[in-house]
Amino acid sequence: MNRPLRRRPFVAVLCTFALMLSAAASAAERRPNVVLIMADDFGFECVTANGGQSYQTPHLDRLAATGVRFEHCYVQPLCTPTRVQLMTGIYNVRNYLKFGVLDPAAVTFSQLLKSAGYTTGITGKWQLQLDKTKGLPQHFGFDESFLWQQTRRPPRYANPGLELNSEEIDYTKGEYGPKLINDFALDFITRHRERPFLLYYPMILTHDPFQPTPDSPEWAPTTTGELAKRDVKHFADMVAYMDKMIGRLVAKLDELGLRENTLILFTGDNGTHPTVTSRFKGADYPGGKGTGTVRGNHVPLIARWPAKIPTGRVNADLISSVDFFPTLCDVAGAKLPAALEIDGRSFLPQLLGQRGAPRGAHYVWYARNGGPTATHEYAQTTTHKLHRDGKFYDLTTDRFEQKPLPLVTLTGPAAETAKKLQTVLDRYAQARPKEVADQGTQNPGKKGD
């Protein structure tokens, strides 16, 4: 009669233990948080860990030392073209409409991660649709947003005009835009730390106008426009402040106990502004934003994910801006729609220290305002580049691309590489849809950055 009563404590212990195991398993299996940071107009040469010698980037350098640094990440030569590729995983030749616009029909990584159960947020620079009826960040899969250049273009630095979840806010008491944007990032990860989140952080630094930061001796909190105190000498201060903001974010993740299970990716949207010349590996290196040279589209890529990424590695594989889309989906366990044809290739294996399936080439079709024809079109490997007009460069000996090699004189590996790159160009020769091209020619877009 009493035996069942004596078994109850034992059963209770078993139940408690089972619940503990279940909770532990759930924590261990929780999908990682994802933080994608993209600096504005920030080329590969600006990071000290990459060989840069002009700027102080201690937080980025520490991120690289505790994760993996990629030597060959290539994007588009300008802001919007890269942002469209990053968010859709598709080369511009197939879906780029015009400057400042992301096709409302596009499938984005934020939509797919949201569908997979992630809380999604974006803070920083939007520049993907100024139409209030079609271009809301929420339409593209973001639960929360705090943005500059969403539906208007006010100042972005001192006393900025921003939009919080599409509500306009004008700051007038000496606030600094990049700090406000960063504060939102820290608040977002704090509020959503209990479940997997995606934070996309397209920074507004280090784009011109080059103005003093709050850490600069010449900082002027009463500045009300983007014409005051403009000087390229302030670029170094802006880089330092950008790095400081990254340090704040990393520290907050660590403070919240999110260090191990958070993937941080840092990259840039295009090369450095042409007015900026930096020292890189012992030589002067002019910025190449907007040009068809490697100086226009070679950007840093640094990743940290302590639970998964071996520390202190350098990877020499070729990474394209279209590769972020499938990589983020792989990391989050988000399924791609069966009918969606992307150009990207996941580099999750490389993040994990595995061989993976490195891409053979990166393709660029670039026309700022869209239309049927490209301003620049080329395919490149980590060592060579072939333009549509037949100009072929050896990037290992001619990094500023001043001495094209005649194709008819090529032999050996160089000839094989040129042939491979021509195959890539041929593959996309007829890839531009007329309905996409027509939107660019009919609506050429406004000047922007």
C-alpha positions, 0 to 999 in steps of 0.5 A: 500500500505504501510502495507507490507513495515511496516512489513519488519523490523518485519520480519527481526527481526523474521528472526534474532531471528530465526537464533539466536535460531538456532545457540544457539540450534546448540551450545547446541547440539554440540557433545562433544570433547573427549580427551583420555589420557593413561599414560605408565606403570602407576599403580593405586597406583601412583595417590594420589587421589587413596591412593598413597603416593609416588608421587605428582599428583595435576592435576590428583587429581583435575581432580578427584575432579571435575569429577569421579574416578573409583576404578576398571579399569583393562587392560592387563599386557603389553603395546601393548595388552592393546592398541589393546584392547582399540582401538578395544573393543575386548579381545586379545584372538580373535584378538591379533597378536603379540607385536607391531602390530595392525591388519590392518583389525581391526575396531578402535574407531578412524575410527568410530568417524572420520566417525561420523564427528570428527576430529581425532588426536593422539600424543604420543606413537604408537607401533601398527605397524612398517610396513610403508605400513600397519601401518600408523595412518591414516589407523586406522582413525587418521587425524593427528599424532605426534608419537614416535615408529611409524616406528622406535625406537629412544630415546623418552626423551632428543633429541627424534626422532618423526614422524609428520604425518609420517615424521621423525623428529630428535631433537638435541637441548635439546628438551624433547619428552614429552613436544613436544608431549604435545605441539602438543596436545595443538596445535591440540585442538586449531586449531580444537576448532570449531568442535568436535574432538577426541584427543588420547594421549598415553603418553610416560611418565612414562616408563623406562628408568627412566631419569631426566626431564627438571624439575630435578636438574640432567637434561642434555639437551645434552643426546643423548641416553636412557642409560644415567643417568638411575636410578629408583629414577627419576621415581618420577620426571617423574610422576610429569612431566606427571602430569604437562603435563596433567595440561597444557592440561586441562588449554588450554581446559579451556582457549579456552572455551572448558571445559564444553563440553569436556570429558577427560578420563585418564587411564594407559596401564598396571601396574607400572614397577617391579623395582618401589616400591611405598607407597600405603595406608600405605604399600609398593606396588611393580610394577607388569607390565608383571605379571599375578597379579592385580599389573600388570593390575590395573590402574587409571581411572579418567573422567571429563566432567563438562556439564554431570558428577557430580563432586567428585564421586567415582565409584566402578563398574568394567571397562575393557580396552575393554569398552573404545571402545563402550563408546567413540562411545556412547559419540560421537554418532558413530554407530558400524557396525552391523557385528562387535562383540565386548567384550566391554560394554559402561560405559557412564551411569556410567560417567553420574551418572546412574546405567547402566549395570556394567560388571560382570567380566574382562577377560585376555588372555595374550601372549606377542608374540601371538601364540596359548596359553596364558602366563596368562589367568584368569577372575576377579571381583573386589574381586576375581580372577580365573586362567585357572589353577584353582588358585583362589584368594580373592583379598580383603584379599590377594592383592598380590595373594600369597595364592590360595584358593582350589576350593573344599573348597569354600562355599557361595558367594566365591563358587558362584563367582568361578562358575561365573568366570569359566563360563567366562573362558569356554566362551573363551576357544575356542575363539582364531582363528587359523589364528590369532594364526598362525601369532604370532607363525610364526612371534614372534615379537621383544623385545620392551616395 
